[in-house]
Amino acid sequence: MLASGFRLAISFVVLGSLLLPTSPSDTSQGSGDSWSISVDDAAHEAYGLSYPITYEFIIPRHLDSAQAFHRHLSDAPWGKITEQTADAVFNGIEAVRFDYEAHRAYVSLSFDAASDDLSLMITDGDGSIQTISFMRIARYYDNRRCAFIFSGDDWGVENTRDSFSNWHSVLRNRNIWATSALVTGPPDESYWQSIQDELNLGNVEVAAHSRTHPHPPYSDPDSEIGGCRDDIVARLMLPWQYRRGTQQYVPGWVEPFGQSDTVVRAKLGEYGYLSDRTTQTILYNWADWDSGRGLYKRNGITFCPQLARDAGFARRAFDYAYRRHLLCHFYVHPWKMDSSGTNLSVWQSGSWFVSLMDYVGNRTDVWYVGWGAAHVYRYCQQQGIITITPLSAPQTHEPATQSASPLN
Ligand SMILES: [Zn+2]
C-alpha cells in the first residue's frame, strides 16, 4: 500500500512537470498555521508584480466552510480575502477559491507597493485557524485549465481608433482581456483620451509597439523601445495590475512587422520588458526564458482570425489548447476586420467574429489575460523569486492531508 502510493506520487511528480497543470497526488512543501510569502526586492522593483499570483494549499479534509486572510505588514490587522467560486468568471483579481472536494484552496494575491512580504492564514467557518500545506504556485492564475490571450495591432495609428473601441467592447462583454499594441508617435490629444477611456472601461492591456513602427535595424532603438514605454507611462493611467505605487509598468512588447534583431532584443531587456510577440503562427506553447537578455524569448501566436473563413479553424485551435492545457493566442488588426469602419456588422451580434467570441469567452475555467501580464505571472512562477515558508509550526505532527478530524 505504502509502496504503491509512493510510486504513484513519484510518477505524478514526473508527469506533472511535463504535462499537467495540477496533479492532486504530489507532495506538499510543508505545513503551518500561517504562511509567509516573500518576493525578491529587485524583481518587485523592476516589474511591479501587482498582478495576482495563485498559491495552491491543501486544506484539512473535514473542512466544508472556510475563510482566508492576508496582510502585508506583520503588525497590520488581517484582511479577509474575497471568496470566488468555480462558477464565477473572474480574472486578475485578488481572490480565494476553495475546492472542498479536492481539499484545496487557490489563493490569488498581489504584492503590495509598501512591502516585499505578505502573510496568509485560513480559518474554518467559526474562525479557528487551520493547519494548511503549501503545494505550488499554480501554473495558471486560479489553477485554470488553459490560457487565452487576444492581441490587436496598431492602436494609435490613424483610422484605427473606432475599430479598437468596437473590438474591445466585443471582448470585454465576454470577460476576455484585450492586449492592444500601441504605436505612441501618431495619436493626437483626442486619440490619447480615447485610449484612456478604453483602459477605464476595463479588460484592456497596453503593449508597446514602438513609436514609428519601423523595420529593424532601428535608426533610434532607445526611442522606439524605451521611448515608447516612456510615452505610455507618461500619458496614461494604466490598470492597477500594471502599477506599483506611483510606478507604472509595460511588460508586453509587440514587434512591428513581426521583426526583430539582436539590438532590439538587448534593448527590450534593458527597458524592463518581459515578453516579445512576433507573428509566427500555429503555436500553443510559451517561450523559454532568455537568461542572457533577462526576458522571455520571442514567441508567435496561435492564429490570426481576421476573416469569416478563419472562424472554423480558430474554434478548433481554441479547443486544442483547451483540451491540452495550453495557450491559445489570437491576434488581429481590428481595423482590417471592419475595413476601417466601413463594415461595422463584424462587431454585431451573430457575425462570424462575435459568434467566435461567444464560443471562446465567458468560461470559468479559462484564464483570460493580457500578453504582458501573463509573462509577469510566468516570471513569478518560474524564476524562483518568491519564497513561501510556514510562519508557525502545526499543532500536531500529522500532515494536514492525512489527519482524520475528530469532528467527522
Ligand atoms: Zn503593427
Residues whose N, C-alpha, C, O or C-beta is under 5 A from the ligand:
A	BS01	ZN	D153 D154 P256 F257
